[in-house]
Amino acid sequence: MTPRPRPVSGTVRVPGSKSLTQRAILAAALADGDSLLENALVADDSRHLLDALENVGIGIARESGGTTLAIKGSGGRFGPPHSPLFVGNAGTAMRFLAPVLSLGSGPFDLVGDERMEERPIADLVDALRTLGADVRYENREGFPPLWIAGGGLRGGSTRLRGNQSSQYLTGILLAAPCAAAPVDIEVEGPLVSRSYVELTLDVQRAFGISVRREGDRRFHVPAPQSYRARRYVVEGDWSSASYFFAAAAITGGSVTVRGLHPDSAQGDARFVDLLERMGARVRRETDGVTLEGGTELRAIDADLADLPDVAPTLAIVAACAIGTTRVRGVGHLRIKESDRIHSIVAELRRLGADATPHDDGFEVRGGATLHGGEVETYADHRIAMSFATLGLVTPGVTVRDVACVSKSYPRFFEDLARLRT
């Protein structure tokens, strides 16, 4: 892309939240009746999930360019599928569907792409088996693809490690209300990405589901319960907004992002707080947030355990700051769409930045003179969008495989080009 060394300005409206869209789609599919989801995200991950649900008999109509979804729920009665259920590299679809498909009439073959077959899922499978699911590995032990018999979950007690992925917990929470008996989930150790579990519980409440909890350690799901069909409006995606806030911060410009809830439960809403600590100014309004970059960015020490998706975005801001920024609490980034700790460090170094990996994150020492180069994205949408944003202040940056942004934000480059200098 063409570098823009001058301050950027403009207004952008981001698409609906990927996390909320995925959860609401499944809640609507499990409901008994017709739901209407508005401002849903139209991207690869949501398409994979919708295609899989249609394959098992869920009625779905797409309106308004696909951002409005009319979903005819089946009350957990679905399947068998016409063909294997392919989810690409959509971790949410794989990890949410595995428990939900256990409720249906199988068998189901749940498959992904090559990267998905490298992403561990044993903790989730072990937990499902203790709840009565018949789930087997089709190739390598502990990894997708999965064969799922279906037939329902009997309920009972299970355990999950909290430091692997909150998506395992979310998947079980989504399916548990439809089990034959109550489900108790004990989380062992610290729970990473806790904010995403809050989003799950928020969506379940919206669709009429009750979950009792003891902090982040124990979750009790009364069962059987019924999801209630409803109209649901998906709020804007704070992860997508992070790139535009970063653009304002590193160029010293001003960007307004519309469609965001300033009091959102999305963990990535805290990203602007981090940029404030680094020297930016933030103004929150009813339907959006404005960020103005300062004259100088300062390094920070940040624990991103609850907002891991903005780690690549913070990394490129850190490369433009004074001092050493330390990012902690994100060791689980190694099992994302790419090994993000490796991807971030390797590509920053490729452009001349000083970066070091750690077991739980990484550090970036700002102040180095950055130069152009061809950035490898590892087919990871967040690496592509972050380093494209860094290209605003670094001449000669070329981002490979830009099509990978279709996973979460297909129109990203068009929206980034709308910012004025």
FIMIKOL-894428 format. One line per field, with one value per residue (C-alpha): x, y, z. Coordinates in steps of 0.02 Angstrom, whole numbers, padded with zeros to 5 digits. Each point is the difference from the previous one (the first is absolute). Layout:
<nodes>
east: X;...;
north: Y;...;
up: Z;...;
</nodes>
This chain:
<nodes>
east: 00000;00054;00077;-00081;00124;-00120;-00137;-00155;-00178;-00171;-00151;-00022;-00146;00063;-00098;-00091;00098;00070;-00011;-00180;-00055;00066;-00082;-00166;-00008;00015;-00123;-00126;00030;-00030;-00158;-00171;-00069;00052;00137;00060;00183;00041;00172;00074;00178;00012;00171;00082;-00019;-00186;-00028;00084;-00113;-00158;00043;00027;-00167;-00093;00083;-00083;-00172;-00006;-00099;00098;-00048;00123;-00066;00075;00157;00015;00011;-00178;-00027;-00170;00034;-00131;00057;-00027;00007;00156;-00080;00107;00100;00060;00102;00010;00191;00148;-00011;00149;00046;00167;00109;-00147;00047;-00165;-00101;00102;-00004;-00181;-00071;00082;-00109;-00154;00007;00005;-00183;-00056;-00032;00168;00121;00093;00171;00069;00152;00111;00150;00182;00028;-00156;00074;00146;-00109;-00027;-00175;00031;-00057;-00169;-00020;00045;-00128;-00135;00032;-00028;-00170;-00050;00052;00075;00139;00148;00154;00003;00188;00120;-00042;-00043;-00031;-00138;-00082;-00132;-00133;-00150;-00136;-00136;-00145;00005;00096;-00050;00067;00101;00166;00155;00164;00095;00171;-00023;00168;-00028;-00150;-00159;-00084;-00006;-00100;-00112;-00039;-00056;-00098;-00094;-00048;-00027;-00177;-00059;00076;-00111;00056;00089;00182;00134;00164;00155;00139;00174;00129;-00016;-00131;00074;-00107;-00126;-00090;-00053;-00087;-00094;-00058;-00063;-00099;-00070;-00063;-00073;-00094;-00067;-00069;-00077;00133;00049;00177;00058;00184;00128;00122;00104;00017;-00169;-00148;-00166;-00120;-00175;-00065;-00101;-00036;-00064;00078;-00135;-00005;00015;00062;00182;00107;00188;00106;00154;00165;00132;00135;-00031;00000;00172;00091;-00077;00037;00179;00008;-00047;00124;00153;-00032;-00055;-00169;-00182;-00120;-00181;-00068;-00190;-00107;00092;-00077;00114;-00055;00018;00041;00121;00173;00078;-00094;00145;00121;-00035;00042;00171;00025;-00049;00139;00118;-00046;-00157;-00162;-00168;-00176;-00147;-00172;-00166;00034;00188;00172;00125;00187;00128;00183;00120;00170;00093;-00045;00068;00032;-00108;-00007;-00165;-00086;-00109;-00071;-00177;00029;00124;-00064;00073;00176;00057;-00076;00085;00164;00004;-00043;00140;00123;-00040;00012;00144;00062;-00032;-00178;-00027;-00154;-00049;-00135;-00017;00096;-00157;00028;00110;-00155;-00094;-00014;00189;00125;-00029;00145;00118;-00091;00004;00183;00060;-00089;00050;00180;-00021;-00042;00146;-00085;00078;-00117;00022;-00118;-00043;-00097;-00147;00016;00133;00088;00031;00134;-00058;00112;00078;-00002;-00126;00019;-00103;-00016;-00118;-00102;-00050;-00176;-00001;-00181;-00043;-00123;00059;00182;-00051;-00106;00126;00149;-00100;-00036;00186;00024;-00080;00163;00126;00040;00014;-00105;-00083;-00123;-00014;-00162;-00112;-00152;00015;-00089;-00161;00001;-00065;-00001;-00016;-00010;00146;00113;-00140;-00039;00184;00016;-00143;00106;00059;00172;
north: 00000;00182;00070;00154;00086;00143;-00012;-00094;00056;-00067;-00098;-00188;-00114;-00173;-00161;-00097;-00092;-00166;-00073;00053;-00051;-00178;-00019;00075;-00111;-00156;00063;00035;-00171;-00084;00101;-00067;00128;00142;00123;00155;00051;00176;00074;-00175;-00018;-00058;-00083;-00170;-00059;00038;-00076;-00162;-00008;00040;-00126;-00136;00038;-00001;-00168;-00072;00071;00173;00122;00161;00147;00142;00177;00176;-00064;-00140;00110;-00047;-00185;-00083;-00164;-00134;-00089;-00184;-00010;-00107;-00124;-00009;-00113;-00113;00104;-00023;00009;00036;00166;00105;00151;00051;00080;00068;-00046;00062;-00106;-00157;00023;00056;-00127;-00152;00013;00060;-00141;-00123;00047;-00045;-00157;-00048;-00058;00160;00022;00168;00048;00151;00054;-00048;00132;-00057;-00176;00075;00088;-00106;-00048;-00143;00099;00031;-00179;-00071;00113;-00048;-00185;00020;00077;-00151;00053;-00127;00099;-00079;00062;-00043;00022;00060;-00022;00167;00096;00023;-00067;-00074;-00135;00038;-00131;00119;-00062;00129;00044;-00085;00141;-00014;00074;00037;00095;00113;00081;00187;00043;-00079;00084;00079;-00067;-00174;00067;00102;-00152;-00102;00145;00020;-00184;-00034;00071;-00133;-00145;-00130;00053;00150;00032;00055;00065;00026;00107;-00049;00140;00177;00030;00085;00111;00019;00141;-00121;-00109;00155;00026;-00180;00023;00166;-00083;-00146;00119;00092;-00165;-00049;-00115;00003;-00044;00009;00028;00012;00128;-00075;-00171;-00084;00014;-00088;-00016;-00061;-00120;-00031;00182;00075;00142;00128;00068;00190;00151;00036;00146;-00036;00144;00060;-00094;00078;-00115;00070;00177;-00022;00023;00170;00058;-00060;00097;00161;-00036;-00034;00143;00128;00011;-00009;-00142;-00028;-00178;-00015;-00148;-00033;-00010;00099;-00109;-00163;-00165;-00038;-00011;00091;00157;00025;00026;00187;00006;-00072;00131;00135;-00064;00016;00182;00003;00092;-00090;00069;-00119;00036;-00094;-00083;00003;00049;00129;-00020;00137;-00042;00103;00070;-00142;-00180;-00080;-00185;-00095;-00166;-00085;-00161;-00048;-00163;00067;00085;-00111;00042;00176;-00062;00020;00175;00053;-00071;00116;00150;-00051;00002;00185;00043;00055;-00136;-00186;-00066;-00168;-00102;-00138;-00130;-00058;-00164;-00079;00107;-00142;-00103;00135;00015;00007;-00009;00185;00027;-00066;00094;00167;-00009;-00069;00131;00146;-00055;-00013;00187;00048;00002;-00072;-00134;-00151;-00147;-00064;-00151;00111;00135;00113;00167;00137;00132;00156;00128;-00107;00069;-00106;-00042;-00079;-00185;-00138;-00054;-00182;-00016;-00189;00004;00094;00143;00095;-00003;00066;00144;00051;00010;00086;00134;00013;00033;00171;00061;-00120;00023;-00156;-00122;-00134;-00120;-00171;-00099;00146;-00106;-00082;00152;-00075;-00110;00144;00165;-00018;00188;00047;00071;00104;00075;00032;00090;00118;00081;00170;00079;
up: 00000;-00022;00161;00075;00115;00037;00132;-00055;00034;-00038;00058;-00019;00042;00045;-00032;00134;00133;-00059;00175;00030;-00175;00023;00170;-00054;-00155;00108;00131;-00138;-00078;00169;00033;-00045;-00122;-00114;00049;-00092;00020;-00060;-00038;-00002;-00065;-00180;-00009;-00024;00181;00007;-00173;00055;00152;-00099;-00136;00131;00083;-00167;-00035;00156;-00041;00079;-00108;-00033;-00110;-00033;-00024;-00017;-00084;00127;00155;00052;00031;00020;00091;00026;00156;00032;00189;-00012;-00120;-00157;-00115;-00071;-00124;-00187;-00001;00114;00091;-00056;00108;-00078;00134;00101;00178;00071;-00123;00039;00188;00013;-00122;00081;00158;-00094;-00128;00144;00028;-00176;-00102;-00074;-00042;-00043;-00078;00058;-00103;-00031;-00102;00027;00135;00094;00008;00098;00129;00157;00056;00124;00153;-00079;-00062;00171;00084;-00124;00027;00188;-00041;-00105;-00176;-00121;-00084;-00090;-00091;-00184;-00022;00135;00184;00079;-00162;-00129;-00104;00115;-00018;00110;00026;00062;00101;00140;00158;00162;00110;00160;00054;-00101;00011;-00118;00012;-00008;-00079;-00171;-00081;00066;-00158;00077;00147;-00114;-00108;00150;00073;-00165;-00009;00186;00016;-00124;00098;00084;00174;00078;-00045;00122;-00071;00107;-00073;00057;00011;-00067;-00135;-00153;-00112;00141;-00090;-00138;00129;00059;-00179;-00004;00160;-00064;-00159;00097;00115;-00152;-00067;00167;00073;00184;00058;00181;00036;00138;-00069;-00140;00085;-00008;-00118;00032;-00147;00046;-00132;-00098;-00045;-00163;-00098;-00045;-00177;-00012;-00097;00041;-00058;-00007;00062;-00094;00012;00113;-00070;-00174;00070;00077;-00167;-00030;00177;-00026;-00164;00091;00140;-00109;-00122;00130;-00086;00050;-00042;00052;-00003;-00005;00050;00163;00172;00117;00148;-00097;00085;-00141;00076;-00147;00051;00122;-00145;-00002;00186;-00042;-00135;00126;00113;-00148;-00029;-00108;00042;-00004;-00013;00025;-00072;-00008;-00168;-00013;00061;-00063;00028;-00027;-00006;00103;-00048;00083;00044;00158;00031;00124;00091;-00045;00052;-00149;00071;-00021;-00169;-00094;-00174;00009;00040;-00182;-00007;00162;-00066;-00150;00109;00119;-00145;-00020;00185;00111;00117;00019;-00003;00086;-00044;00123;00028;-00180;-00010;-00076;-00156;-00061;-00045;-00094;-00190;00004;00142;00028;00119;-00133;-00140;00090;00048;-00167;-00105;00113;-00016;-00189;-00001;00112;00170;00157;00068;00114;00031;00174;00060;00050;-00132;-00073;00017;-00127;00021;-00091;-00082;-00136;-00177;-00092;-00183;-00136;-00033;-00051;00150;00015;00071;00035;-00066;00161;-00021;00155;-00055;-00172;00069;00133;-00116;-00136;00131;00040;-00185;00026;00078;-00077;-00186;-00104;00103;-00105;00081;-00078;-00013;00041;-00044;00172;00077;-00068;00156;00106;-00097;-00190;-00033;00113;-00134;-00074;00171;00036;-00167;00049;00135;-00061;00023;
</nodes>
